Amino acid sequence: MAGSSVLESALQEILIVVKPSEDDRLTRLNVINYFKGVVQTVESLRGVHKLEFIPRARVPLLKFESNQSISCDISIDNLLCQIKSKYFLWISDIDERFRDMVLLVKEWAKAQGINDPKNGTFNSYSLTLLVIFHLQTCKPSILPPLMSIFDGNIADLIGMRSHASIETTCAVNIARFKRERYRRNQSTLSELFVSFFEKFSMIKTHSAEHVICTYTGNWERKRNQSRWMRTPSPILIEDPFEQTENAARSVGSFDLTKIDETFQETHDKLSSVLSKNSLIPILVRPEICRLLGVRAPQRDLSPLQQLLRDFYV
């Protein structure tokens, strides 16, 4: 295993760069206020940079890019998505390592090219659920099964119960969980990070028979639910808010093999004795490497690129 102090230091340096700052928050707030202004009329919308309407998405989206080159996905009156976002905010109050792990895992997945649902890999939502599942199943657990925070399929309750009612119930249960934990998990961030890759290093094998279920906080057998047996996806990450939905529905069979190999390769590398400068390029994109003063790894050249390079050299 990589020296824990070396990995811990590398992760903390990465977080300094990828964790949103107060300036980032203000920039996002300005983008929201800007969009509120231009959405008032069709004429105003015509002046928005790179505006695109996607009516056939599962949730119809309006995509646009702000003047600060921030890409935004806009959905209208989507209460379920609002509750999902708020839910993650609420459970981040249980333990700050949850938010740090999500930032680190998403950055790693982008660096490895497996946070791209358009090309058959994970979306950010499914990666967040993987982090939640890991923190539910470590010993002792850091997060509870989500059913103990809110029992029921939230998608079915929208309209029957108010947003405020759901928030109150969640707040009470989260407070109770924090109060009742008699053995706090003392794992460092680096220990949790390494065990995350160890747990999912055989994700393809486990997914053949099991569903990753954050609602119960367990690997659930597919054969126990007919709806899971009917789902053709190679990996099932149950959406805890819409339990009939697969949060990893974008992942294809070939891509799951790539994902599985990426988890294994990362775990193998983290299990080696590496320096900080050799660790960081595994975990972040080249632009983050540059911000950290670390040389980004050279990409493998295609045969044609190799031929042209050799010719001109």
Phi, psi and omega in degrees: 000141178302145179310125186300324180292324178293313180294317180301316179296319179296317181296319180294322177294320178297317181298324179302324182276317188271342181287128181302134179267177176297324176297320177299317181297318180293323178298315179297321178296320177296322178297317179298315180294323177297315181293324177302326180287316185280342183283355185293325182223157177297322180298320178295321181297328182296341179269000182283138183285130175053055178274132182216128177260130181241088186285339186266003175295158179304320169243113182309133186235151168245118182255138173209165179240128183285172177297339177270013180063033174263122180278136183229141172248122184247127171236151187252134176053040181260082184296324181298316179296324177297317181293320178301313181296316179296322182300315179294325176296318181295315184285342176293342177287342179290317183202126184293343179292337177300309181296318179297318179296319179299314180298317182291317181292320178296318179296316177301315182296321176295317180297326182268000178073028179239022172241061187213082184299333179296334180248026168088013178245196188290144164272168183295329180296316180292326176295321177297320178294325176297319178295316178301314182298319179298317182286341174282328189255001173283165185241123347291159185293149178259324176242148179274166168304139185294339177294338179278348175268317174212113184272116180133163178275104187302327180301327180281342186265346180296128185099329178271326179233144183285160175304317181297323180294317178296317181297319180296315179299315180298317182298318180295315182289324177295316178299320180294318180297316180297325182287326187271351179292112181264343177232100180284135176291121185260012182300140174287166178299320181294323178294319177294323181294313179295316181292335174299313181287328175296318182295320185257014180290346175236043186297327179292317180296314180296323185289344179296327184240348189233160174247136174279113189237103179282343179295315177264346182073033183217159163286116180258140180287134180301322186293348180279348180225123182297327182295329178286323179295331182277350183275121185281353184298143181288341177222137180241118170244101186298133174285115185291345180264334175228085194290355173272354186255148177257114181293341181253032185294342181283346186278127177263170183299312179298319182290328177295324176299316178297317179298315180301314180295323180293318176299314182296315181297319179294318179297318179299318181291321178292338180274359177262162177277106184238155173275166180300321182291337176268340178283311189303317180297340176286332194255345184224164178286161181305322181294329177286323175304314182297321178295331180269000179073028181244138180291128178288148180292148176286132177287146176296135180273146173288162178306321180293317179297319179297318179298316181294320179297314180297324181295313184282335176284000000 
